Amino acid sequence: MSQLDHKSQAWSALFSEPMSDLVKRYTSSVGFDKRLWQADIRGSLAHAGMLAAQGIISKQDHADIQRGMAQITQDIESGHFEWKLDLEDVHLNIEARLTQLVGDAGKRLHTGRSRNDQVATDVRLWLRDEIDAIATLLAELQKAMLDLAAKNVDVVMPGFTHLQVAQPVSFAHHMLAYVEMFGRDRERMADVRKRVNRLPLGAAALAGTSYPLDRQAVANALGMEGLCENSLDAVSDRDFAIEFTAAATLAMVHISRLSEELILWMSQNFGFIRIADRFTTGSSIMPQKKNPDVPELARGKTGRVVGHLMGLVTLMKGQPLAYNKDNQEDKEPLFDTVDTLKDTLRIFAEMMAGITVNPQPMEAAARKGYATATDLADYLVKKGLPFRDAHEIVAHAVKEAQGKGVDLSELPLETLKGFHALIENDVYDVLSLQGSMNARMVVGGTAVERVREQIARLRG
């Protein structure tokens, strides 16, 4: 590297020898952080506007910076921008090109700021936009599931606890449980966004700056809701990245739970649903196979996002104040978390919209598991029997039905009366799957009327 090239690095004047190629490759981040270029330019333009308004740079410098950034934007968008490993990161690449284009005005842009507060600002701006996109994708997935639910309100399926048949529920009610989960994910993203959307710029390297910056004006220009109030915390905080990744992890956990059920339900042993062929694959040797690759892969990618969360927490746990080079390692897990979650939500919204429900196997499975046993116990309680006594009586009735290989509703009235005299002919109303389901009229219950109300509320 020539002396001139050596001096071209922003920090190099103090050093007597150039950085080794190995260290250069090891420490460079431009290969992945160049995706921050739009946020970097946006933050720089807001900073330049403030510097001009405060009289720190001239109006001509400001105009030159705006002109140069417009050219850089055009070059990047057209694919003609040359990203240089020697310049380490997205910030120095853009600044160096700006200086080539507009001269000293480009050098003056960095007045009153450091790469420490610059990168923290860039990541926050970028992540804020990604959170908005994720919130939209979550809403689209909710809508797809609401549409699927609305078509299948009357379909009865077994509700499970311990993966054992428990009580009959509406298939729509089951889908609405996930709609609620993804609703909480949207709430979490909105809450995280508030803490992401705060401005570090103006903290400089760690102690603030002696220039008369108007930080609030920059925050206003960037649409940020507040300032990072402590300069040390402003440049070293990555709580917002960890918090986002935690929220993303929960969203992926919900996707993974849904995936597990879709995989089970699609198997021949269940046969509850059919996933559209475009979301499945075949076997290389077994021609009868149709594999639920999308849900399986989403279940696997959940572990990837959980790993990123653990990585970010571990990254920060031992760092003293303020900025440390360790923080360069925050971007790849954060970027991959965003990409994984967005891709997964997008494909799941399409896949859920194409699911076909098979009511007959669901109803047969509910009957096989004596899903109305609790209803028989409730029936006896309403006739005046203590619940614990009713519970024991129904256990004997279930044992009888199991021995005969029939459902409770198929036992003759004389047999049922043999378990307790309070049982009358009206017992068959509560022993039907639909009767059991529609008896759950409590708010949040699985009765068809309540489910339709929930769908209307969620659509609203």
matplotlib code that plots the C-alpha trace (Angstrom):
import matplotlib.pyplot as plt

x = [0.0, 1.4, 1.8, -1.0, -3.3, -2.3, -3.3, -6.6, -7.9, -9.7, -7.8, -4.3, -2.1, -1.0, 0.2, 3.6, 2.6, -0.5, -2.9, -2.2, -4.4, -5.4, -6.5, -8.2, -10.3, -11.0, -12.1, -14.0, -17.7, -18.6, -19.5, -22.6, -23.2, -23.5, -27.2, -27.4, -26.5, -29.9, -30.0, -26.5, -27.3, -30.5, -28.7, -25.9, -28.3, -30.2, -26.8, -25.6, -28.9, -28.5, -24.8, -25.8, -28.7, -26.3, -23.8, -21.2, -20.8, -21.7, -24.9, -22.6, -21.1, -24.6, -25.7, -22.6, -23.2, -26.8, -25.6, -23.0, -25.3, -27.9, -25.1, -24.1, -27.7, -28.0, -24.7, -25.7, -29.2, -27.8, -25.1, -22.2, -21.0, -17.6, -17.5, -13.9, -12.6, -9.8, -12.5, -13.7, -17.4, -20.4, -19.8, -16.2, -17.1, -19.8, -17.8, -14.8, -16.9, -18.6, -15.2, -14.2, -17.4, -17.6, -14.1, -13.8, -17.5, -17.4, -14.7, -16.7, -19.8, -18.2, -18.0, -19.5, -20.0, -18.2, -18.7, -19.8, -22.9, -23.3, -23.6, -25.9, -28.1, -28.0, -28.9, -31.9, -33.2, -32.8, -34.4, -37.3, -38.3, -37.9, -40.2, -42.8, -42.6, -42.7, -45.9, -47.5, -46.5, -47.9, -51.2, -51.3, -50.7, -53.5, -55.8, -55.1, -55.8, -59.0, -60.2, -59.5, -61.3, -64.3, -64.8, -64.6, -66.5, -68.8, -66.1, -65.6, -62.2, -60.7, -59.1, -56.0, -54.1, -51.0, -51.7, -54.6, -58.2, -59.7, -62.9, -64.4, -63.6, -64.3, -61.5, -61.9, -61.4, -58.1, -57.0, -58.0, -55.6, -52.7, -54.3, -54.1, -50.5, -49.5, -51.5, -49.3, -46.3, -47.5, -47.9, -44.4, -43.0, -44.8, -43.5, -39.9, -40.2, -40.6, -37.2, -35.5, -36.7, -34.4, -31.5, -27.9, -26.3, -24.6, -23.1, -20.0, -17.4, -18.6, -18.6, -20.7, -19.2, -18.1, -19.9, -23.3, -25.4, -29.2, -29.8, -33.6, -33.7, -31.9, -34.4, -37.3, -35.8, -35.5, -38.9, -37.4, -39.5, -36.7, -33.0, -30.6, -30.0, -26.6, -23.7, -22.0, -25.2, -26.1, -23.0, -22.8, -26.4, -27.6, -30.6, -32.9, -31.3, -31.6, -35.2, -36.1, -34.5, -36.4, -39.7, -38.7, -37.9, -41.3, -42.9, -40.8, -41.8, -45.4, -44.7, -42.9, -45.8, -48.2, -45.7, -45.7, -49.5, -49.6, -47.1, -49.1, -52.4, -51.2, -49.9, -52.0, -52.5, -54.5, -55.6, -57.1, -55.8, -54.2, -51.5, -51.4, -48.9, -46.8, -45.7, -44.8, -42.2, -42.0, -39.7, -36.8, -37.7, -41.3, -43.7, -46.7, -45.0, -46.0, -43.7, -44.6, -41.2, -42.2, -43.5, -40.6, -38.1, -39.8, -39.6, -35.9, -35.3, -36.8, -33.7, -31.6, -33.3, -33.2, -29.4, -29.1, -30.8, -28.4, -25.5, -26.5, -27.0, -23.6, -22.0, -23.0, -22.7, -19.0, -18.6, -17.4, -18.6, -18.5, -18.2, -16.2, -15.3, -17.3, -20.4, -19.5, -20.8, -24.3, -25.3, -25.1, -27.4, -29.7, -29.8, -30.4, -33.1, -35.0, -34.6, -35.6, -38.7, -39.9, -39.4, -41.2, -44.2, -44.5, -44.6, -46.9, -49.5, -49.6, -49.6, -52.3, -54.6, -54.3, -55.0, -58.0, -59.7, -61.0, -64.0, -64.7, -61.3, -61.5, -64.9, -64.0, -60.9, -63.0, -65.4, -62.6, -61.3, -64.5, -64.3, -67.8, -67.0, -66.7, -70.1, -71.6, -70.0, -71.3, -74.8, -74.8, -73.6, -76.4, -78.7, -77.4, -74.5, -71.1, -68.5, -66.1, -68.9, -69.9, -66.3, -66.1, -69.4, -68.4, -65.1, -67.1, -69.2, -66.1, -64.7, -67.9, -67.9, -64.2, -65.0, -67.8, -65.8, -68.4, -68.7, -70.5, -73.3, -73.8, -74.4, -78.2, -80.1, -80.7, -76.9, -76.3, -79.1, -77.3, -74.5, -76.9, -80.7, -80.4, -79.5, -82.5, -83.1, -81.9, -78.4, -77.8, -78.1, -74.9, -73.1, -73.1, -70.0, -71.8, -73.8, -70.7, -68.9, -71.8, -72.3, -69.1, -70.7, -68.4, -66.5, -63.5, -65.2, -65.5, -69.2, -70.0, -71.7, -68.7, -66.2, -68.1, -67.9, -64.2, -63.6, -65.6, -63.6, -60.3, -61.2, -62.1]
y = [0.0, 3.4, 6.1, 8.0, 4.9, 4.4, 8.0, 7.5, 5.6, 8.0, 7.1, 6.3, 9.4, 8.1, 4.7, 3.8, 0.8, -0.2, -2.8, -6.3, -7.9, -10.6, -8.0, -6.0, -9.0, -9.9, -6.5, -5.3, -5.2, -3.6, -7.1, -7.2, -3.7, -2.1, -2.9, 0.1, 2.5, 4.1, 4.7, 6.0, 8.5, 9.5, 10.1, 12.0, 14.3, 15.1, 15.8, 18.0, 20.0, 20.6, 21.6, 24.2, 25.5, 25.9, 27.7, 24.9, 24.4, 26.7, 26.6, 25.8, 22.9, 21.7, 22.0, 20.1, 17.3, 17.0, 16.8, 14.3, 12.1, 12.1, 10.9, 8.2, 7.0, 6.8, 4.9, 2.3, 1.8, 1.2, -1.2, 1.1, 2.0, 0.4, -1.0, -1.1, -3.5, -1.0, 1.4, -1.1, -0.3, 1.3, 4.7, 5.2, 3.9, 6.5, 9.3, 8.6, 8.7, 11.9, 13.5, 12.4, 14.0, 17.3, 17.8, 19.5, 19.6, 15.8, 16.0, 18.5, 16.2, 14.2, 17.3, 16.7, 12.9, 9.6, 6.3, 5.1, 7.3, 7.1, 3.3, 3.2, 5.7, 3.8, 0.5, 2.1, 3.7, 0.5, -1.6, 0.8, 0.4, -3.4, -3.5, -1.6, -4.2, -7.1, -5.6, -5.6, -9.2, -10.3, -8.6, -10.3, -13.7, -12.9, -12.0, -15.3, -17.3, -15.3, -16.1, -19.8, -19.7, -17.9, -20.7, -23.4, -22.1, -25.1, -27.7, -29.8, -31.1, -32.6, -30.1, -31.6, -31.5, -33.6, -34.4, -36.5, -35.8, -33.5, -31.7, -30.8, -27.3, -25.4, -25.6, -21.8, -21.4, -23.3, -21.0, -17.9, -19.0, -18.4, -15.1, -14.0, -15.0, -13.1, -10.2, -10.1, -10.3, -7.1, -5.5, -6.4, -5.1, -1.8, -1.5, -2.4, 0.3, 3.0, 2.2, 1.6, 5.0, 7.2, 9.2, 8.4, 10.9, 13.8, 11.5, 11.4, 8.9, 8.6, 12.0, 14.2, 17.1, 20.7, 21.8, 23.4, 20.6, 20.7, 17.0, 17.4, 19.0, 15.9, 13.6, 15.5, 15.3, 11.6, 11.0, 9.8, 10.0, 11.0, 11.2, 8.8, 11.1, 9.7, 9.8, 6.8, 4.7, 6.1, 4.6, 1.4, 0.3, -2.7, -3.4, -2.5, -5.1, -7.8, -6.8, -6.9, -10.3, -11.5, -10.4, -12.0, -15.2, -15.3, -14.8, -17.7, -19.9, -19.3, -20.2, -23.3, -24.4, -23.9, -25.8, -28.8, -29.0, -28.6, -31.4, -33.7, -32.8, -33.4, -36.9, -39.9, -40.7, -37.5, -36.4, -33.2, -30.9, -30.7, -28.2, -27.0, -28.9, -25.7, -25.7, -29.4, -31.7, -35.4, -38.2, -39.3, -43.0, -43.1, -41.9, -41.8, -39.2, -35.5, -33.8, -30.6, -29.0, -25.4, -26.0, -28.3, -25.8, -23.0, -25.2, -25.6, -21.9, -21.1, -22.6, -20.3, -17.2, -18.4, -18.9, -15.3, -14.1, -16.0, -14.7, -11.1, -11.5, -13.2, -10.5, -7.7, -9.5, -8.6, -5.3, -2.3, 1.2, 2.6, 1.4, -1.7, -3.4, -6.4, -4.5, -5.1, -8.6, -7.4, -6.9, -10.3, -12.0, -9.0, -8.9, -12.7, -12.5, -9.9, -11.8, -15.1, -13.7, -11.7, -14.6, -17.0, -14.7, -14.0, -17.7, -18.7, -16.1, -17.6, -21.2, -20.7, -19.1, -22.3, -24.9, -27.3, -28.6, -32.2, -32.2, -35.9, -37.1, -34.3, -35.4, -39.0, -38.3, -36.3, -39.2, -41.7, -39.8, -39.5, -35.7, -35.2, -37.0, -33.6, -32.6, -35.7, -34.8, -31.2, -32.6, -34.5, -31.5, -29.4, -32.1, -31.6, -34.1, -32.9, -32.6, -35.2, -37.8, -36.9, -37.3, -40.8, -41.9, -40.6, -42.5, -45.7, -44.8, -44.2, -47.5, -49.2, -47.5, -48.4, -52.0, -52.0, -50.0, -47.2, -43.5, -42.3, -41.0, -44.5, -46.2, -47.0, -44.9, -47.9, -48.4, -44.8, -44.7, -47.7, -45.3, -42.9, -42.4, -38.7, -39.4, -38.9, -38.9, -35.2, -36.5, -37.1, -33.4, -32.8, -35.9, -34.7, -33.0, -30.0, -29.7, -29.9, -27.3, -24.9, -25.2, -23.3, -19.8, -18.1, -15.2, -16.6, -20.0, -22.3, -22.0, -21.1, -17.8, -16.8, -17.7, -15.6, -12.7, -13.2, -13.2, -10.0, -8.4, -9.4, -8.2, -4.9]
z = [0.0, -0.9, 1.6, -0.1, 0.0, 3.7, 4.4, 2.7, 5.7, 7.9, 11.0, 9.6, 10.2, 13.6, 12.3, 10.9, 8.9, 6.9, 8.2, 7.1, 4.4, 6.9, 9.5, 6.8, 5.8, 9.4, 10.5, 7.4, 7.6, 4.2, 2.8, 4.9, 6.3, 2.9, 3.1, 5.5, 2.7, 2.5, 6.2, 6.2, 3.5, 5.2, 8.5, 6.8, 4.9, 8.2, 9.9, 7.1, 7.1, 10.8, 10.5, 7.9, 10.0, 12.9, 10.8, 11.3, 7.6, 4.8, 2.6, -0.3, 1.5, 2.3, -1.3, -2.5, 0.0, -1.2, -4.8, -4.0, -2.1, -4.9, -7.3, -4.8, -4.4, -8.2, -8.5, -5.8, -7.2, -10.7, -9.4, -10.5, -7.0, -6.2, -2.6, -1.4, 1.2, 2.1, 3.3, 5.9, 6.1, 4.5, 6.2, 5.0, 1.5, 1.1, 2.7, 0.5, -2.7, -1.5, -1.0, -4.5, -5.9, -3.9, -2.4, 1.0, 1.6, 1.9, 4.5, 6.5, 6.7, 9.6, 11.8, 15.2, 14.7, 14.9, 13.2, 16.7, 16.8, 13.0, 12.9, 15.9, 14.0, 10.8, 12.4, 14.2, 11.0, 9.1, 11.8, 12.2, 8.6, 8.8, 11.9, 9.9, 7.1, 9.6, 11.2, 7.8, 7.1, 10.4, 9.6, 6.2, 7.9, 10.4, 7.6, 5.8, 8.9, 9.6, 6.1, 6.6, 10.0, 8.5, 6.0, 8.7, 11.7, 11.8, 11.4, 14.5, 15.4, 18.6, 20.9, 22.5, 25.8, 26.2, 22.5, 23.8, 22.6, 25.2, 24.0, 20.7, 19.3, 16.2, 13.6, 13.3, 17.1, 16.8, 14.0, 16.0, 18.8, 16.4, 15.2, 18.8, 19.1, 16.0, 17.3, 20.4, 18.1, 16.3, 19.7, 20.7, 17.5, 17.9, 21.5, 20.4, 17.6, 20.2, 21.7, 18.4, 17.1, 19.3, 18.0, 19.0, 16.6, 18.4, 21.0, 18.8, 19.9, 23.5, 25.3, 23.0, 21.0, 21.5, 18.3, 18.9, 17.4, 17.4, 18.0, 18.3, 14.8, 13.4, 15.3, 13.8, 10.3, 10.6, 12.2, 15.4, 18.6, 21.0, 21.8, 23.4, 26.4, 27.6, 25.1, 26.5, 26.4, 22.9, 21.2, 23.2, 23.6, 21.6, 23.8, 20.9, 18.7, 21.4, 22.2, 18.5, 18.1, 21.2, 19.7, 16.4, 18.3, 19.8, 16.4, 15.0, 18.0, 17.2, 13.5, 14.7, 16.9, 14.0, 11.7, 14.1, 13.9, 10.1, 9.8, 12.0, 10.5, 7.0, 7.8, 6.8, 10.4, 10.9, 7.4, 8.8, 6.1, 2.7, 2.0, -1.6, -3.8, -4.5, -0.8, -0.7, -2.3, -3.3, -2.4, -4.6, -4.1, -2.7, -5.3, -2.9, -0.6, -0.3, 2.2, 4.1, 3.5, 4.1, 7.7, 8.4, 7.3, 9.2, 12.3, 11.7, 11.0, 14.3, 15.9, 13.8, 15.1, 18.7, 18.1, 16.9, 20.1, 22.2, 20.1, 20.6, 24.4, 24.7, 22.5, 24.9, 28.3, 29.0, 27.3, 29.3, 28.3, 25.7, 22.1, 21.3, 18.1, 19.3, 18.2, 14.6, 15.2, 15.9, 12.3, 10.7, 13.3, 13.2, 9.4, 9.2, 11.8, 9.8, 6.6, 8.1, 9.8, 6.8, 4.3, 6.7, 7.3, 3.6, 2.6, 5.5, 4.6, 1.1, 2.3, 4.9, 2.3, 0.2, 2.9, 2.4, 5.5, 5.7, 8.2, 8.2, 9.7, 12.3, 13.4, 13.5, 15.6, 18.1, 18.4, 18.9, 21.8, 23.9, 23.6, 25.1, 28.4, 30.3, 28.9, 30.5, 33.8, 33.5, 32.6, 35.9, 37.9, 36.5, 37.7, 41.3, 41.5, 43.0, 40.2, 41.7, 41.9, 38.3, 37.2, 38.6, 37.1, 33.6, 33.9, 34.3, 31.3, 29.2, 30.2, 29.2, 25.8, 25.3, 26.0, 23.4, 20.9, 20.6, 21.4, 24.5, 22.3, 20.9, 24.3, 24.8, 27.3, 29.5, 29.8, 30.6, 33.2, 34.8, 35.8, 37.4, 37.6, 36.8, 33.2, 30.9, 27.2, 26.9, 27.6, 23.9, 23.2, 25.3, 24.0, 20.4, 19.2, 17.9, 21.2, 23.2, 21.1, 21.1, 24.9, 25.3, 25.2, 27.6, 26.1, 24.4, 24.1, 21.1, 20.5, 16.9, 17.9, 20.0, 17.2, 14.7, 17.1, 17.6, 13.8, 13.4, 16.3, 14.9, 11.4, 12.9]

ax = plt.figure().add_subplot(projection="3d")
ax.plot(x, y, z, "-o")
ax.set_aspect("equal")
plt.show()
